[in-house]
Amino acid sequence: MILSLFVIAVLACSITCFETLSTSIPVSNQQPQSLLIANINLGTPPQNIPVMLFFGTNLPRLGQFILNKSVQGTNEIFDLLQKQIGMTNYYDLDSSTTSEQKGDYESVQEQSGYGGQMRGKYVQDVLQIGKLKFKYYFACAQKITSLNQAYSGGMIFFQRTEDNIFDLMYKQKIIKTRDYVLQGSTYEINGGYSSNKGYNLKMHFDLESNSQYYNYPPNQLVPNSDIFEMYCYGIYLDGEDISDKIKYKRIFIDQLTDTIDLGDNTIGIPLDLYSMLASKYDSVGRQQIFNCAKCQCDQIKNLPTITLITQEYKLTIDPSQYTQHIEQMDMCQVHLTQEKQFNFAKSLIFNSNIQVMYSKQPDTVRLIGAQTINHVNIDAIKYIFPIFTAIILTGLLFTFSWTIYQIQPLKLEQKQLKEKLNICIKL
Ligand SMILES: *[C@@H]1O[C@H](CO)[C@@H](O)[C@H](O)[C@H]1NC(C)=O
């Protein structure tokens, strides 16, 4: 019986046991940029600070850092930008009992419009995410010069060329695997414009190595790069095969925060496909259709569903993923841009039910919940899993009833014995 319970626990765990780091984009019309912000606990006692997370390949040159409280009040513009994203609580390295200073730190001089440079110390302190604590080594900025961009409490990268925080946890044997899954969702904000859409991103990590996620087919990193891409063998517009007419057939699935604004939910499509669509559908070239009150966006409703067949997956780009009706402005928008490849990681993560899983060793990406080309495996698991659980439950019930059944006569015997004893006493 205990064994059955254990088996059930292990099976349930293979789909639900993981830790989650929740992140979101602060919504404000004046926000200087929109990167994902997560709250982490740094130091002892834990100081809860917001940090910006960056996923992608074109990493900000200033690198990763945590800002010490002393940066506050030294730069008027920076303070203002920080205030706009609601930044209030900074890390204070001196009030943490576990912080250790390791040497001087100086960032590069950022030449771009965002400008700035920072100085401070390399620091090691305890970082806590959820229930998990580990040692984190980071650049801690104490002084800044002219930062023209908000950075909340600091910046943390999720890249493949260097260890990210999950790799560090894994190396310190705090978590079981170093892989993670991105699950996105959006919500409308009342009375706003197109940019007033809220974004939430959950990062599931500490996955069980027998997790169902690993049943989805992996795609390898492009050799000598840190880009994930897939190749389209088939491209369809509303079911019509146009594969031969499209020259650019790659899909990038890795540019989550590389573009300036995550709130900008355009989908990149190859330029030849774009011109094909623009010549067929007036609304694609126009991008914005005004004065369409109550029109319900008829022009964008007849836009096609784009279906892509890769070696592993069947992916669909539905018109709802690349069009938007903004009631307050009587406007319909088509969010398509021309690139040299398909580029819709953001759309996959935030506007569909697909989750994207990143693995290390080897570096691969999996699209969790996407329709797979070789769906036999996953379908089989879908059916076998409940059947398996049912069998175990039946076994458990059987064991249970059997035990009860065996206890019953025992109780009876005891009763009879008692009665006999009663009679004896009476006698
Ligand atoms: C960190 O910030 C606090 C608060 O402003 C300040 O008292 C402290 O001196 C700073 N630490 C360093 C090492 O700069």
The ligand as an ORCA input file, in Angstrom:
! r2SCAN-3c Opt
* xyz 0 1
  C      25.417     50.763      0.326
  O      24.325     51.625      0.527
  C      24.143     52.048      1.863
  C      22.848     52.856      1.914
  O      22.918     53.955      1.065
  C      25.339     52.830      2.316
  O      25.189     53.214      3.696
  C      26.583     51.963      2.155
  O      27.728     52.704      2.484
  C      26.697     51.424      0.749
  N      27.783     50.467      0.736
  C      28.842     50.595     -0.023
  C      29.899     49.560      0.188
  O      28.940     51.467     -0.841
*
